[in-house]
Amino acid sequence: MLLVHKKLWKGVTEPEVDADRFAKAKALIGLNVTKQDLGHVVAARNAEQAWDELEKVFKGKTTARKLQLKRELMTFKQELGEPIAKYVNKAKDLERELLDARADGKARGPRYECVYRFIKGV
């Protein structure tokens, strides 16, 4: 969203069109990742490749990623003093990640688990 807001998304999707936008888009991506993920951005030829590499990392369908998400789901609860709106958004984000990680594309399992854990965690 930040790249779109700054009118730099074309630097990711069409790097050959505007070299200045391309450089700014790649820099903005690099400034908004953690140190451990910065290597993906630095090694990329352009903003599009950086974006694609980061997408692979964060939307992984590997067994390790699925187990990590399951662990997050099993321990999901509202923190003391946490606003309900923030808790709801965290639940939606986790559900989205679980659905993205499903290799078979079936939504029923993670969706019902998320709803159950959400209600239990309040």
N, C-alpha and C positions, 0 to 999 in steps of 0.2 A: 504494500500500500504506500509505503514511503517513497518508493521509486516512482510510482504513478503520481503521487502528490507533487513531487519535485520535477515532474515532467521528464523523467529519465528512463522510463520503461522501454522506450525505443532503443536505448543504448544496450538493453539486454536482448530484445527481440530482433533488432536490425542494426547490429554493430557496424556494418559497412556504410550505413547511411550518414552517420554523424559521429566523427571521431571524438569530438569534445564530449558529447553525451555518453559515448561508450566509456571514456576514461572516468567521467564523473560517476556513472552508474557503478562501475567496478570499484571505485574508491568508496562509494557510499555503502556498498555491500560489505567491503572489507572493514569499514568502521563500525558495522553493526553486527559483527559475529564475535564469538569468544576467541581467545588466543589459540585454543586447540583446533578451532575450525578455520583460522586465518590462512593456514597453509593451502587449503583448497582454493581460496581466492587468489593468493599470490601465484600459485602454479598455473592458474587458468590463463589461456591465451586472450580471452575477452570476457566481458560481463556475462554473456550468455552461457559460456562454459562454466564459469564460477557458479552461476545460479543452478545449472544442471547438476553439478557436483554436490552442492549443498543440499539440493532436493533429494538426491540419492541417499545422502547421509541421514537426513531427517525423516524421510518417508520410506525408510528401509523396510523390506518385508522379510528380513532375516529372522531366524529363530531367536537370536539374541534380542532383537528389537521387540519381537512379540512378547518374549518373556519379561522384558523390562516394562512394557505397557501393562501386562497382566499384573505385575507386582504393584505398579502404581494404582491400578484399579482396586486391587485387594486391600490396599492401605489407604484408600481415598476417604477423606473425612473433612468436615469443616473445622478449620482451626478456631481456637478460642478468640472471639472478637472479630472474626472475618465477616465482612458484609456478605449477605446472601447473594447479591448480584455478582460479586467476585467468585463465590463458590459455584454458582450456576455456570459462569463462563468457563471456569476450570473444568467442570464436568463436561461441557460441550466440546471443549478442546480435546479432552482425553477420549471422548467418544469418537470424534472425527479421526484422531490418530489411530484408534483401534480399528475403525472401519477401513481406513487407508491401508493398514497393514494386513488385512485379510486377503489371502491369495485367492480364495474362492469367490469373493465378492458378496457373500451372504451377510446381510446386515442384522439379522435377527439376534444372534448370539450376543455380540458386543452391546447392542442397543439395550436389550433387556438387562444385561449385567450392569450396565452403566446406570440405568434407572434404579435398579435395586440398590446398588452401592450409594447412589446419590441420596436416596431416602434414608438408608441406614446411617449415613454419615452426618446427617443433620442433627 
